[in-house]
Amino acid sequence: MQRRSCPGPGLCRTFGNVTPPGSNVAVPDPFFLQISQDGKFMFCPCGSKVNVIDVETGALLHSLQQLLELPLSLCPQVLVTGSRALLLRRWHWREPRCERSWRAVHTAPVATMAFDPTATLLATGGCDSTIKIWDMVKHYCTHNLKGSSGVVHLVEFHPDVSRLQLFSSSMDYKIRIWDLSSSKCVALLDGHFSAVTSLAFADGNTLLSSGRDKICMVWDLDTRQSKRTVPVYETVEAAVLLPEEGDFSQLGVKKKGLHFVTAGSKGILRVWEVATAACVHTQPVPFALQEEPSERSLSQCRFVPARNELLTVSMEHNIIFYDAQTLQLRKQLAGYNEEVLDVKFLGPGDSHIVVATNSPQLKVFELATSHCQILYGHTETILALDVFRKGLMFVTCAKDRSVRLWRMGRAGRVSCVGLGLGHAHGVGAVSCSRLKESFVVTSSQDCTIKIWNIPESLTSKAKAALISSPEPLHARVTERGHNKDINSVAVSPNDKLLATGSQDRLAKLWSCSDCSLLGVFSGHKRGIWCVQFSPVDQVLATSSADGTLKLWGLRDFSCLKTFEGHDASVLKIIFVSRGAQLLSSGSDGLLKLWTIKTNECVKTLDGHEDKIWGLHSNKKDDMVVTASSDSCITLWQDVTEIEEKEAQAKQEEQIMKEQELSNLLHEKRYLKALGLAISLDRPHTVLTVVKAILKEPEGRRQLEENIVRLRKDQKEAVLGFLVTWNTNSRNCHEAQAVLETLLKHEAPDSLLQFSGIKSAVESLLPYTERHFQRLSRLLQASTFIEFMWQNMRLADVAHPPAWQLDF
């Protein structure tokens, strides 16, 4: 947890990328996503690492750091990864740690891997047209299978271990059967006319294969001939056999026999019956998706028996779980966020966040589970969004010149209920009314401001539930506001005023009733990125590309304060701590917290690597969400009260311990006093106890007895303390007494095991030598004084006669 001053956020959670975009050579293909046998954990390649994800919460448990990882394969406790450096690594992924790494022997990168059913053999297919079989117990290569043509991109062991067969496919579109006893290819299954994408075994004698040639084939492994060809009319990336047990009647399975599910270019799951080669069920497609098949293409599909679900991965790297018996959506995780342009809390209890990324789709995340809804409606990139006070309705604007109103239902489902058209260019900023759900203000690149009324039919829950298509929104006021693009618009807490900020370096104040101009705020040297009203004062805050924040009075439009500290453009600002502080985000990825009263930056938070476009606080004002161009969404929690309570409790505990220490010294219970002083981690207090012991009649003996009875960690602490004592001549006698005891009663080997022994010895030697030199000089001086005393005694003077005393 990181802290900020009154209040302070701590880094709570980050919604990063599960998988990166497939753009360059360093990015693994999403096909390599794996899931554990119990269905609780996923393993997702992301750049140079493999992320281990908790399926239920969507939380990142840990990452396996690697360089340029390619495929990965999983058995119950072990994960094996391959890299472009031609290395294979075996991981114990629960801890996590790398157990072993070895050369892959391939002369080109490994393209695919698979374990056998016993998890004792691992097959690797390479870009060098060879297949290697590895003994995972004895750690050596058992087979080197040659004969494939081009890259070997698919390998699978036969589920019957006694057969010792391996199936593979390469760029010649053929399926090869390898006999591991003889290390020879014993059969060639030729039938596909494009790359084979998946193999599935129905039983020991039946094989299902799918390909990008838009067909699936069923093979008889006894005769090694094709039994049936099923045309599926789409490029198939995966085919999954439905288990014979279970009720799949809702998927059109009416009679026994082989049925399988296909996933491919159409982006939907379809169920096929092998006996009739017919499609018996097609997953319904939402109306909004019917014209975007390329956006929905699926790259992976697999059956997860432990969850009774089908796992699919889309080309956009969205990970979706469907009920295997109904194909109803169970859970969806967004694997890649792209550049995040805006983010807001959503829901009555801020249970969700709504995110606008560099795409026409909206993403709504449930914070507790990371479940993601993807909302379709806009046709171009969404630029901004805002949420009404109750948290159930929000509005978005986009480059498609439209404004859309959305509503969250009781079950958490979000739907579009309103659509506004009228701007001549892309709509770049939007703000909602604060008191009631009555109007929306938008600003556009056409330099105009529009105020849209919201019909009562959309604000009523009962009426809104009956809406089947978005109702039109009408602008009641349109006003040309600035000479350049308007970057930000904000509505005052009482719904009477609105403010705008533009690239023309001006902020303006308008009346919400008729959009009449009330005043102009002039002072920034570059374009204004954000404007915000104070929730408690008649103050407007602005942020600019000149790196400053300014507070303006609404009465006289004068600049009240200027905050300087950012080294780059300030993109967003919000009021926090009930209006007492400002939180700003910059294009350099930094957050800064400002105290308005003192005009100073009290905390700088580094949580992003690129521009922070989104910044919003929840209703309780104890959590902040930020979104950045680095594709990460970060939640920050206010931990000031928690840390203050912890500090107070710690202080009270220290006082109690000090009182107890005083009592122990008074009662002369030195062993407990010494242990308590060490636990307080105060060298001076420990020194006080040592001095108290040495003042006793037999102090040296008592000190020796107490030091010997200490634990090893306590002796290590005392050794560190006496290094400090030894630097002062006033305390060197106590330090040397303790050191003598340790050297006398601890064997050299035991002393070498002490933590920090090397630095302690290095620090003790010069000061100890200095103390002995001082004592030597003192001894010499005292000897000289004794010599002088002995030699300067006056001779005995004889007593004078008595008559000399008588005058």
C-alpha positions in Angstrom: 0.0 0.0 0.0 1.2 3.5 -0.9 0.1 6.4 1.2 -1.0 9.9 0.4 -1.4 12.7 3.0 -4.9 13.3 4.2 -6.3 11.3 2.6 -4.0 8.8 0.8 -4.6 6.2 -1.8 -2.9 2.8 -1.8 -2.5 0.7 -5.0 -5.4 -1.7 -4.7 -5.8 -3.5 -7.9 -4.9 -3.2 -11.6 -6.9 -4.4 -14.6 -4.1 -4.9 -17.0 -3.8 -7.1 -20.1 -4.3 -10.8 -19.9 -2.9 -11.2 -23.4 -1.3 -8.5 -25.6 -2.5 -7.6 -29.1 -1.2 -9.8 -31.9 0.9 -7.2 -33.6 4.6 -8.1 -33.6 7.1 -10.9 -33.3 7.3 -10.7 -29.5 3.6 -11.4 -29.0 2.4 -15.0 -28.5 -0.7 -16.3 -30.3 -3.8 -16.5 -28.0 -4.1 -20.2 -29.0 -1.6 -21.0 -26.3 -3.9 -20.0 -23.4 -4.2 -23.0 -21.0 -6.5 -23.7 -18.1 -5.9 -26.0 -15.1 -7.7 -29.3 -14.7 -9.8 -28.0 -11.8 -10.9 -25.0 -13.9 -9.7 -22.5 -11.3 -6.7 -21.0 -12.9 -5.8 -19.8 -16.4 -2.3 -19.3 -17.9 -2.2 -16.5 -20.4 0.9 -15.4 -22.4 1.3 -11.7 -22.2 4.4 -10.3 -23.9 7.5 -11.7 -22.2 5.6 -13.4 -19.3 2.9 -15.9 -18.5 0.1 -14.5 -16.3 -1.6 -16.9 -13.8 -5.2 -15.7 -13.5 -7.8 -16.8 -10.9 -10.9 -17.6 -13.0 -13.4 -16.7 -10.3 -12.1 -13.3 -9.4 -10.1 -12.5 -12.6 -7.2 -11.5 -10.3 -3.6 -11.8 -11.3 -2.0 -14.2 -8.9 1.5 -14.0 -10.2 3.5 -13.9 -13.4 6.1 -16.3 -14.7 8.8 -13.9 -16.0 10.4 -15.0 -19.3 11.9 -13.6 -22.5 10.0 -14.0 -25.7 7.8 -17.0 -24.7 6.0 -19.0 -27.3 3.9 -22.1 -26.6 3.1 -23.5 -23.2 1.7 -26.9 -22.1 0.2 -27.9 -18.8 -0.2 -30.9 -16.6 -1.7 -30.8 -13.0 1.3 -29.2 -11.2 3.8 -28.4 -13.9 3.8 -25.9 -16.7 6.3 -26.1 -19.6 7.1 -23.0 -21.7 9.2 -22.7 -24.8 11.0 -19.6 -26.0 12.5 -18.2 -29.2 15.9 -18.6 -27.5 15.3 -22.4 -28.1 14.9 -23.1 -24.4 12.3 -25.1 -22.6 11.4 -24.3 -19.0 9.6 -26.4 -16.5 7.7 -24.4 -13.9 6.1 -25.3 -10.6 3.4 -22.7 -11.2 1.7 -22.7 -7.8 4.8 -21.3 -6.0 5.9 -20.0 -8.7 9.5 -21.1 -9.5 11.4 -22.5 -12.5 12.3 -26.1 -11.7 14.5 -26.7 -14.7 15.5 -25.3 -18.1 17.1 -27.1 -21.0 17.9 -26.7 -24.6 15.1 -27.7 -26.9 17.5 -29.3 -29.5 15.3 -27.8 -32.3 17.2 -25.6 -34.8 14.2 -23.3 -34.9 11.6 -22.1 -32.4 9.1 -24.5 -30.9 5.6 -23.9 -32.3 3.5 -26.4 -30.2 3.7 -28.7 -27.3 1.6 -31.4 -25.6 1.8 -33.8 -22.7 0.8 -37.4 -22.9 -2.1 -38.6 -20.5 0.5 -39.7 -17.9 2.3 -36.4 -18.0 5.6 -38.3 -18.2 6.2 -37.5 -21.9 6.2 -34.1 -23.6 6.1 -33.7 -27.4 7.4 -30.5 -29.0 6.8 -29.6 -32.6 9.2 -27.1 -34.1 9.5 -24.7 -37.0 12.4 -26.9 -38.2 9.9 -29.6 -39.3 10.9 -32.0 -36.5 9.1 -33.4 -33.4 11.0 -34.2 -30.2 9.7 -36.4 -27.4 11.0 -35.7 -23.9 11.1 -37.9 -20.9 10.0 -35.5 -18.1 11.1 -37.9 -15.4 14.6 -38.7 -16.5 15.0 -35.4 -18.5 16.3 -36.5 -21.8 15.0 -36.6 -25.4 13.6 -40.0 -26.3 12.6 -39.5 -29.9 13.5 -37.3 -32.9 10.7 -37.6 -35.5 11.5 -36.3 -38.9 9.4 -36.3 -42.1 7.0 -33.4 -41.6 6.7 -30.7 -44.1 7.1 -27.1 -42.9 6.2 -25.9 -39.4 4.7 -28.6 -37.1 1.9 -26.6 -35.5 -0.2 -29.4 -33.9 0.8 -32.4 -31.8 -1.5 -34.7 -29.8 -0.9 -38.0 -28.0 -3.4 -40.8 -28.4 -5.4 -41.1 -25.1 -4.7 -44.8 -24.9 -1.2 -44.9 -23.4 -0.7 -48.5 -24.5 -0.8 -47.6 -28.1 2.2 -45.2 -27.9 1.0 -43.1 -30.8 1.5 -39.4 -31.6 -0.6 -37.4 -34.0 0.8 -34.3 -35.7 0.0 -31.9 -38.5 2.2 -29.4 -40.4 2.0 -27.0 -43.3 1.2 -29.8 -45.8 -2.3 -30.1 -44.3 -1.8 -33.8 -43.6 -2.2 -35.6 -40.3 0.6 -38.0 -39.5 0.4 -40.9 -37.1 3.7 -41.8 -35.4 4.5 -45.1 -33.8 6.7 -44.3 -30.8 7.9 -47.8 -30.5 9.6 -47.7 -33.9 9.9 -43.9 -34.2 8.3 -44.1 -37.7 5.3 -42.5 -39.4 2.9 -45.4 -39.8 0.0 -43.6 -41.5 -0.9 -40.4 -43.3 -4.5 -39.0 -43.1 -5.0 -36.9 -46.2 -8.3 -35.0 -46.6 -7.9 -31.4 -45.6 -7.0 -28.6 -48.1 -5.9 -26.1 -45.5 -4.2 -26.0 -42.1 -5.5 -28.5 -39.6 -6.4 -26.5 -36.4 -7.5 -29.2 -33.9 -7.7 -32.9 -33.1 -10.1 -34.5 -30.8 -10.5 -38.3 -29.9 -14.0 -39.6 -29.5 -12.8 -43.0 -28.4 -9.8 -45.2 -29.2 -10.7 -45.7 -32.8 -12.4 -42.3 -33.8 -10.6 -39.0 -34.5 -12.2 -35.6 -35.3 -10.2 -33.0 -37.1 -11.0 -29.5 -38.0 -9.4 -27.1 -40.5 -9.4 -23.7 -42.1 -10.7 -25.3 -45.3 -14.2 -25.0 -43.7 -14.7 -28.7 -43.1 -14.5 -31.1 -40.2 -13.6 -34.8 -40.8 -14.2 -37.9 -38.8 -11.6 -40.6 -39.2 -11.6 -44.4 -38.4 -8.2 -45.1 -36.8 -8.5 -48.8 -37.5 -8.8 -48.4 -41.2 -7.2 -45.0 -41.2 -9.8 -43.8 -43.6 -12.3 -40.9 -43.5 -15.7 -41.9 -42.2 -17.5 -38.6 -42.8 -16.8 -35.1 -43.9 -18.9 -32.3 -42.3 -19.0 -29.0 -44.2 -19.3 -26.2 -41.6 -19.1 -23.2 -44.0 -16.7 -21.2 -41.9 -13.0 -21.2 -41.1 -12.8 -23.5 -38.1 -10.2 -22.8 -35.4 -11.3 -25.5 -32.9 -13.7 -28.4 -32.7 -14.7 -29.8 -29.4 -16.6 -33.1 -28.9 -19.5 -33.0 -26.5 -19.3 -35.7 -23.8 -21.8 -38.6 -24.1 -22.9 -38.1 -20.5 -25.1 -35.1 -19.7 -28.3 -33.5 -21.0 -27.6 -31.5 -24.1 -31.2 -31.4 -25.4 -31.2 -27.6 -25.4 -28.4 -27.7 -27.9 -30.5 -29.8 -30.3 -29.0 -33.2 -29.3 -32.0 -35.5 -29.6 -30.4 -38.9 -30.0 -27.2 -40.7 -29.1 -24.1 -40.4 -31.3 -21.2 -38.1 -31.9 -21.9 -34.4 -31.6 -19.3 -31.6 -31.6 -19.1 -27.8 -31.3 -17.2 -25.6 -33.7 -15.7 -22.2 -33.2 -14.3 -20.0 -36.0 -14.5 -17.0 -38.2 -18.3 -16.4 -37.6 -17.6 -15.8 -33.9 -20.4 -18.1 -32.7 -20.6 -21.6 -31.4 -22.5 -24.2 -33.5 -23.4 -27.8 -32.6 -23.1 -30.5 -35.3 -24.4 -34.1 -35.5 -21.8 -36.4 -37.1 -24.4 -39.0 -38.3 -26.3 -36.5 -40.4 -23.5 -33.9 -40.9 -26.1 -31.3 -40.0 -26.0 -28.3 -37.7 -28.5 -28.9 -34.9 -28.0 -25.7 -32.9 -26.6 -22.2 -33.6 -25.7 -19.8 -30.9 -27.9 -16.7 -31.2 -26.1 -13.5 -32.2 -27.1 -10.1 -30.7 -28.5 -7.7 -33.3 -25.6 -5.3 -32.8 -23.1 -7.9 -33.7 -24.6 -9.2 -36.9 -22.7 -6.8 -39.2 -19.3 -7.3 -37.4 -18.2 -10.9 -38.0 -14.5 -10.0 -38.1 -14.8 -8.5 -34.6 -16.1 -11.7 -33.2 -13.9 -14.4 -34.7 -12.9 -17.1 -32.3 -9.4 -18.4 -32.1 -9.8 -21.1 -29.4 -12.4 -23.3 -27.9 -12.1 -26.1 -25.3 -14.3 -28.0 -22.9 -13.6 -27.6 -19.2 -15.1 -30.7 -17.5 -14.5 -29.3 -13.9 -16.7 -26.3 -14.6 -19.0 -28.0 -17.2 -18.3 -25.0 -19.4 -16.9 -24.2 -22.8 -14.0 -21.7 -22.9 -13.6 -19.6 -26.0 -11.0 -16.9 -26.9 -11.8 -14.2 -29.5 -9.5 -12.5 -31.9 -9.8 -9.4 -29.6 -8.4 -11.7 -26.8 -11.7 -11.7 -24.9 -12.0 -14.9 -22.8 -15.5 -16.1 -22.5 -17.0 -19.0 -20.5 -20.3 -20.6 -21.7 -22.5 -23.1 -20.0 -21.8 -26.4 -21.9 -25.5 -27.5 -21.8 -27.1 -24.2 -22.9 -24.3 -22.1 -24.4 -25.5 -19.2 -22.1 -22.8 -16.7 -21.1 -21.4 -17.4 -17.7 -18.3 -15.2 -17.5 -16.3 -12.9 -19.8 -12.8 -11.5 -19.2 -11.4 -8.8 -21.3 -8.0 -9.9 -22.3 -6.8 -6.7 -23.9 -8.0 -3.1 -23.3 -6.0 -1.2 -25.9 -5.6 2.5 -25.2 -8.1 3.5 -22.4 -9.6 6.9 -23.0 -12.0 7.2 -20.1 -13.3 5.4 -17.1 -16.0 5.9 -14.5 -17.5 4.1 -11.5 -20.9 2.6 -12.1 -23.7 1.0 -10.1 -25.6 2.1 -6.9 -22.7 1.0 -4.7 -19.9 1.7 -7.3 -19.7 -2.1 -7.9 -18.8 -1.7 -11.5 -16.6 0.5 -13.7 -17.4 1.4 -17.3 -14.5 1.8 -19.6 -14.1 3.5 -23.0 -11.2 2.1 -25.0 -9.8 3.0 -28.4 -12.7 1.1 -30.0 -16.5 1.5 -30.7 -17.2 -1.0 -27.9 -17.8 -0.2 -24.2 -16.6 -2.5 -21.5 -18.3 -2.8 -18.1 -16.3 -4.6 -15.4 -17.7 -6.0 -12.2 -15.1 -5.2 -9.6 -15.7 -8.3 -7.4 -15.3 -10.9 -10.2 -13.7 -9.0 -13.1 -16.6 -10.2 -15.3 -16.8 -8.0 -18.3 -19.8 -7.0 -20.4 -19.0 -5.7 -23.9 -21.5 -3.2 -25.2 -22.1 -2.6 -28.9 -23.8 0.5 -30.3 -21.3 3.1 -31.5 -19.7 2.7 -34.9 -16.5 4.6 -34.2 -14.2 5.2 -31.3 -15.8 6.2 -28.0 -14.1 9.4 -26.7 -15.8 10.2 -23.3 -18.4 9.1 -20.9 -20.1 10.3 -17.7 -22.3 8.7 -15.1 -25.4 10.1 -13.3 -25.4 10.6 -9.5 -27.5 7.4 -8.8 -25.0 5.3 -10.8 -27.6 3.4 -12.9 -27.5 5.5 -16.1 -24.6 6.9 -18.0 -24.0 8.6 -21.3 -21.2 8.1 -24.0 -20.1 10.1 -27.0 -18.0 9.1 -29.9 -16.4 10.0 -33.2 -19.5 8.8 -35.0 -21.1 12.2 -33.9 -23.6 10.4 -31.7 -24.5 10.5 -28.0 -25.9 7.3 -26.4 -27.7 6.9 -23.1 -27.3 3.5 -21.3 -29.1 2.0 -18.3 -28.0 -0.8 -15.9 -30.8 -3.3 -15.0 -31.3 -5.1 -11.7 -29.2 -8.1 -12.8 -26.3 -5.8 -13.8 -27.1 -6.0 -17.5 -26.6 -2.8 -19.4 -28.6 -1.7 -22.4 -28.8 1.3 -24.7 -32.0 3.3 -24.1 -31.4 6.6 -25.8 -29.6 7.9 -29.0 -28.9 11.6 -29.8 -27.7 12.8 -33.2 -27.0 16.4 -34.3 -23.3 17.2 -34.0 -21.5 17.9 -37.3 -18.2 16.3 -36.0 -17.0 13.8 -33.4 -18.3 14.4 -29.9 -15.3 14.7 -27.6 -16.8 15.6 -24.1 -19.9 14.9 -22.2 -21.3 15.7 -18.7 -24.5 14.7 -16.9 -26.8 16.7 -14.7 -26.0 16.3 -11.0 -29.3 16.6 -9.1 -31.7 14.7 -11.3 -31.4 12.6 -14.5 -32.8 15.4 -16.5 -30.3 16.5 -19.1 -26.9 15.9 -20.7 -24.4 18.4 -22.0 -22.1 17.6 -24.9 -19.3 19.4 -26.8 -17.8 18.6 -30.1 -15.0 19.3 -32.5 -17.5 21.5 -34.4 -17.0 24.0 -31.5 -20.6 23.8 -30.3 -22.3 23.0 -27.1 -25.6 21.0 -27.0 -27.9 20.5 -24.0 -30.0 17.3 -24.5 -33.2 16.7 -22.5 -33.8 13.2 -21.2 -37.4 12.0 -21.5 -39.2 10.9 -18.4 -39.8 7.5 -20.0 -36.1 6.8 -19.8 -35.6 7.8 -16.1 -38.4 5.6 -14.9 -37.3 2.0 -14.1 -40.6 0.5 -15.0 -40.9 2.3 -18.4 -37.2 1.9 -19.2 -37.5 -1.9 -18.8 -40.1 -1.9 -21.7 -37.8 -0.1 -24.2 -36.7 -2.5 -27.0 -34.8 0.0 -29.0 -33.0 3.3 -28.2 -35.3 6.4 -28.0 -34.2 9.5 -29.8 -32.8 12.4 -27.7 -33.4 15.9 -28.8 -31.1 18.9 -28.2 -33.0 21.9 -26.7 -30.1 24.3 -26.9 -27.2 24.6 -29.3 -24.5 27.2 -28.9 -21.2 27.9 -30.6 -18.9 28.1 -27.6 -15.2 28.4 -28.7 -13.1 29.0 -31.7 -11.2 25.7 -31.4 -12.0 22.1 -30.2 -13.8 21.9 -26.9 -11.9 19.3 -24.7 -14.0 19.3 -21.6 -17.4 20.2 -20.2 -18.7 20.1 -16.6 -22.1 20.7 -14.9 -22.2 22.4 -11.5 -23.5 20.6 -8.4 -26.7 22.6 -8.5 -27.4 22.0 -12.2 -27.5 25.8 -12.9 -24.1 26.3 -14.4 -21.9 24.6 -16.9 -18.2 25.2 -17.8 -16.2 24.4 -20.9 -12.5 24.2 -21.6 -11.0 24.5 -25.1 -7.9 24.4 -27.1 -8.2 28.2 -27.5 -6.7 28.4 -23.9 -10.0 29.7 -22.5 -12.5 28.3 -20.1 -16.1 29.7 -20.1 -19.0 29.7 -17.7 -22.5 29.2 -19.1 -26.1 29.2 -17.8 -27.7 25.8 -18.1 -31.2 27.2 -18.7 -30.5 29.0 -22.0 -26.7 28.4 -22.5 -26.0 32.1 -22.2 -22.4 33.1 -21.6 -21.7 34.4 -18.0 -18.0 34.8 -18.0 -14.6 33.9 -19.4 -11.5 32.5 -17.5 -8.3 33.6 -19.2 -4.8 32.9 -18.0 -3.6 29.5 -19.3 -0.8 29.7 -21.8 -1.8 26.5 -23.7 -5.0 24.6 -24.4 -7.3 23.6 -21.5 -7.8 19.8 -21.1 -10.2 19.6 -18.1 -12.6 21.7 -16.1 -14.2 20.7 -12.8 -16.6 22.4 -10.3 -15.8 22.3 -6.6 -18.4 20.3 -4.6 -18.3 22.7 -1.7 -17.1 26.1 -2.9 -18.0 28.5 -5.7 -14.8 27.6 -7.4 -13.8 26.2 -10.8 -10.7 24.1 -11.4 -8.9 23.9 -14.8 -5.9 22.0 -16.0 -3.9 22.8 -19.1 -1.2 21.6 -21.5 1.0 24.3 -19.9 1.5 21.9 -16.9 -0.5 24.0 -14.4 -3.8 23.8 -12.5 -5.7 26.9 -11.7 -8.6 27.7 -9.3 -11.0 30.4 -10.4 -13.7 32.3 -8.5 -17.2 32.1 -10.0 -18.2 35.5 -8.8 -15.5 37.7 -10.4 -13.8 35.1 -12.7 -10.4 35.8 -11.2 -7.6 33.3 -10.7 -7.4 32.4 -7.0 -4.6 29.9 -7.0 -2.1 28.3 -9.4 -0.6 24.9 -8.9 2.7 24.2 -10.6 4.6 20.9 -10.4 3.7 18.8 -13.5 6.4 18.5 -16.1 3.9 17.7 -18.8 0.3 18.3 -19.8 -2.3 17.9 -17.1 -5.1 15.9 -18.6 -7.6 15.3 -15.8 -8.4 16.8 -12.4 -10.9 15.9 -9.7 -11.7 17.2 -6.2 -11.2 14.7 -3.4 -11.3 14.8 0.4 -14.6 16.6 0.2 -13.2 19.4 -1.8 -10.1 20.0 0.3 -7.7 18.5 -2.2 -7.1 18.2 -5.9 -6.0 15.0 -7.7 -4.5 15.5 -11.1 -3.2 13.2 -13.8 -0.6 14.0 -16.5 0.6 12.8 -19.8 3.8 11.5 -18.2 1.8 8.8 -16.3 2.0 10.6 -12.9 -0.7 11.4 -10.4 -0.3 14.4 -8.1 -2.2 15.2 -4.9 -2.5 18.9 -4.0 -3.7 20.4 -0.8 -5.7 23.5 -1.8 -5.2 25.4 1.5 -1.3 25.2 1.4 -1.0 25.2 -2.4 1.5 22.4 -2.3 1.8 18.9 -3.8 1.8 16.5 -0.9 2.1 13.2 -2.9 3.2 12.0 -6.3 2.0 8.6 -7.4 3.6 6.6 -10.2 1.2 3.9 -11.4 1.2 4.2 -15.2 3.6 4.3 -18.0 1.8 6.5 -20.4 -0.9 9.3 -20.6 -3.6 9.0 -17.9 -6.8 9.9 -19.7 -9.3 8.6 -17.1 -9.6 9.8 -13.5 -12.7 9.3 -11.3 -13.5 8.9 -7.6 -16.4 6.9 -6.1 -19.3 8.3 -4.1 -17.7 7.5 -0.7 -14.6 9.5 -1.8 -12.3 6.6 -0.6 -11.4 5.1 -3.9 -10.1 6.4 -7.2 -9.9 4.7 -10.6 -7.4 5.8 -13.3 -7.1 4.7 -16.9 -4.1 5.2 -19.2 -2.8 4.7 -22.7 -0.7 1.9 -21.3 -3.9 -0.3 -21.4 -4.1 -0.5 -17.6 -6.9 0.5 -15.3 -5.8 1.0 -11.7 -7.9 1.2 -8.6 -6.4 3.4 -5.8 -7.8 3.1 -2.2 -7.7 5.8 0.5 -5.8 4.2 3.4 -5.1 7.3 5.5 -7.6 6.3 8.3 -6.3 2.8 8.3 -2.7 3.9 8.6 -3.5 6.4 11.3 -5.3 3.8 13.3 -2.4 1.4 12.9 0.1 4.2 13.9 -2.0 5.0 17.0 -2.2 1.3 18.0 1.5 1.0 17.5 2.2 4.0 19.6 -0.1 2.7 22.4 1.7 -0.6 22.2 5.1 1.1 22.5 4.0 3.1 25.6 2.8 -0.1 27.2 6.0 -1.9 26.5 8.1 1.0 27.8 6.1 1.0 31.0 6.5 -2.8 31.3 10.3 -2.3 30.7 10.5 0.2 33.5 8.7 -2.2 35.8 11.1 -5.0 34.9 14.1 -2.9 35.6 12.7 -1.8 38.9 12.1 -5.5 39.8 15.6 -6.4 38.5 14.2 -9.0 36.1 17.0 -8.3 33.6 16.5 -11.2 31.2 12.9 -10.2 30.4 13.9 -6.6 30.3 16.6 -7.3 27.8 14.3 -9.3 25.6 11.6 -6.6 25.7 14.1 -3.8 24.9 15.4 -5.8 21.9 11.8 -6.3 20.6 11.4 -2.5 20.8 14.3 -2.2 18.4 15.9 0.6 20.4 19.7 0.4 20.8 19.7 3.1 23.6 17.0 1.3 25.6 19.0 -2.0 25.4 22.1 0.0 26.5 20.2 1.3 29.5 19.4 -2.3 30.5 23.0 -3.4 30.1 24.3 -0.5 32.2 21.7 -1.4 34.9 23.0 -5.0 35.0 26.7 -3.8 35.2 25.9 -1.6 38.2 25.0 -4.7 40.2 27.7 -6.1 42.6 28.3 -9.0 40.3 27.3 -7.2 37.1 29.7 -8.8 34.7 28.7 -12.3 35.7 25.0 -11.4 35.5 25.4 -9.8 32.1 27.2 -12.9 30.8 24.4 -15.2 32.1 21.7 -13.0 30.5 23.4 -12.7 27.1 24.0 -16.4 26.9 20.3 -17.2 27.4 19.2 -15.0 24.6 17.9 -16.5 21.3 20.0 -16.4 18.1 17.9 -13.6 16.5 18.2 -11.6 19.8 22.0 -12.0 19.8 22.1 -10.9 16.2 20.1 -7.7 17.2 22.4 -7.1 20.2 25.5 -7.5 17.9 24.0 -4.8 15.7 23.3 -2.5 18.7 26.8 -2.8 20.2 28.3 -1.7 16.8 26.5 1.6 17.4 27.5 1.8 21.1 31.1 1.1 20.3 31.3 4.3 18.2 31.0 6.4 21.4 33.8 6.3 24.0 31.2 6.8 26.8 29.6 3.5 25.9 32.5 1.5 24.7 33.0 -0.4 28.0 29.4 -1.8 27.8 29.9 -2.7 24.1 33.2 -4.5 24.8 31.7 -6.4 27.7 28.8 -7.7 25.5 31.2 -8.5 22.7 33.5 -10.4 25.1 30.6 -12.5 26.2 29.6 -13.3 22.6 33.1 -14.2 21.6 33.6 -16.3 24.7 30.4 -18.4 24.4 29.8 -18.6 20.6 31.8 -20.8 18.4 33.4 -19.2 15.3 31.2 -21.2 13.0 28.1 -20.1 14.9 29.2 -16.5 14.7 29.7 -16.7 11.0 26.0 -17.7 10.7 24.9 -14.4 12.2 23.3 -12.0 9.8 25.4 -8.9 9.2 28.5 -10.4 10.9 30.8 -9.2 8.2 29.7 -5.5 8.3 29.7 -5.7 12.1 33.3 -6.8 12.3 34.3 -4.2 9.8 32.7 -1.5 11.9 33.9 -2.8 15.2 37.6 -3.2 14.4 38.6 0.5 13.8 36.7 1.9 16.8 38.0 -1.0 19.1 41.6 -0.2 18.0 41.0 3.4 18.7 39.6 2.6 22.2 42.7 0.4 23.0 45.0 3.1 21.8 43.3 5.6 24.1 43.6 3.2 27.0 47.2 2.6 26.2 47.9 6.3 26.3 46.1 6.7 29.5 48.1 3.8 31.0 51.4 5.4 30.0 50.3 8.7 31.4 49.3 7.1 34.7 52.7 5.2 34.9 54.6 8.5 34.4 52.6 10.2 37.2 53.3 7.2 39.5 57.0 7.5 38.7 57.1 11.2 39.4 55.3 10.7 42.6 57.8 8.1 43.8 60.8 10.3 42.9 59.6 13.6 44.1 58.9 12.7 47.8 60.4 15.2 50.3 63.2 13.9 52.6 62.3 13.5 56.3 63.0 16.9 58.0 64.7 16.6 61.5 62.8 18.1 64.3 64.4 21.4 65.6 65.7 21.6 69.1 63.4 22.7 71.8 65.4 25.9 72.5 64.8 27.0 69.0 61.2 26.9 69.6 61.5 29.1 72.7 61.9 32.7 71.8 
